[in-house]
C-alpha cells in the first residue's frame, strides 16, 4: 500500500484532540487514531466526534483489546472506526473474534505487537488469523530508555505479506527510517501532538516520507547515551524535577551568578566544615565537563573562592555545587562560572585535608554518587541518577515539549486553567 501517515491522538481531553487533529489534517495527516488514553477518558464518543468531523478519513480505534473481542470491535466499528486495534498478546480466540466482528461491520483489524516476545512468529500467526495489519510498537516508557523499533520492524516486514504499521517516537528525522525498514503505516504521536504548530510539524513528517530525506527536528529527538549533555542543556532544572516526579532537587541551592547554567556528571567530594583542601584537590582529579559536588556540612565558613574558581575554569569544569559556603562572589560572578551554594560568607576555613573524593554523599537528604548527572540553573540544582540518565533526560524533554504546546495555546488566547481543564480533573 502507499505509505500512510497516521496521527496518534493520545490525549485525555477531547477538545484538545480535536484541535490538534484539525491542525494535523491541514498538514496532511491521513489516518486519525483515537488513542487508548482518549478512549479511556472520553469513551466511544471520542470516536463518534472525530468520525463526524472527518467522515472521509480512516479512523483507527486503538482499543488495545485483550478480551471480549467481538463486543469491543462491534462498539468501535459502530462508533465510526474503520480500523480497530487488538493486542498481539491476546489469545488466539480473542484475535479471531475480533477479525470476525470486523468483517461483520466493515472494519479491519490491526494486531499490536507491543510487549510480544516473539514478534515475527506472532505477526505471522496474526496474518493467518485474518488480521489486515500488524503494528510494531515501542512503548512510551521504553522510548524514554532510548529503544527504537527498526530492527524488529525489518524482520516483521520481511516475514508477513500484510501491511505493517510502526509506532514509537517517530518524527520528521526518523520517518524515512520507518519506510526504509518496511513500514507502510507511519504512526506519529508526540512529534505532532506536542508541537506548538501541529500543521507545520505534520508537513515536516510528510515531506520526510515523500522525499525519503530526514527533516531536522529541534524537539521530539530522544537521547541514547553519548548525547545526554547536549539534550540536558536544552531543558531546565524544573523540567528535570517534573520528570523525576517532582523530586531530585537539592534544597536551598542557589546560583551565585543569575543566568548561569551547568550540566555535567558529578565528581563528589566530602569534606569537614571549613576544610577546603579536598575540594581544591578534586579540581585536579576532575575531567573537563565534570561538576564538583561538595558536601561541606551545610555550615560556615567558606570552602570555595575566586582562586578555586579560576582553577576550575582552567580545568574545564562545567560547574560547582557546594553544600556549605562560598565567598568572593563578585569575582566569581564576573567570571560567569556556574557556582551554586547554600551559603555565602567572607570568612574562609583552613586546608586540613579531611574528607574523601569520589564517594557517594548525601546532601540535605539527596544522595549524589559519582557519575550522576547534575543540572543547575536559576531555579536550583537537580540530580539524575547515573543509571537512569538516558530515561530521565528523555522524560525531561517530554515535559518541555508538552509545555511548548500548552504555551502556544495560552498565547493564542487561552489560560492555564483552561488548557489544563482543571475543573474537570479536580479530585472530588
Secondary structure, 3 states (H helix, E strand, C coil): CCCEEEEEECCCCHHHHHHHHHHHHHHCCCEEEECHHHHHHHCCHHHHHHHHHCCCCEEEEEEEECCCHHHHHHHHHHHCCCEEEEECCCCHHHHHHHHHHHHHCCCEEEEECCCCCCHHHHHHHHHHCCCCEEEEECCHHHHCCCCCCHHHHHHHHHHCCCEEEEECCCCCCCHHHHHHCCCCEEEECHHHHCCCCHHHHHHHHHHHHHHCCCCCCCCCCCCCCCCHHHHHCCCCHHHHHHHCCCCCECCCCEECCCCCCEEEEEEEEEECCCCCHHHHHHHHHCCCCCEEEEECCCCCCECCCHHHHHHHHHHCCCEEEEEEEECCHHHHHHHCCCEEEEEECCCECCCCCCEEECCCEEECCEEECCCCEEEEECCEEEEECHHHHHHHHHHHHHHHHHHHHHHHHHHCCCCHHHHCCHHHHCCC
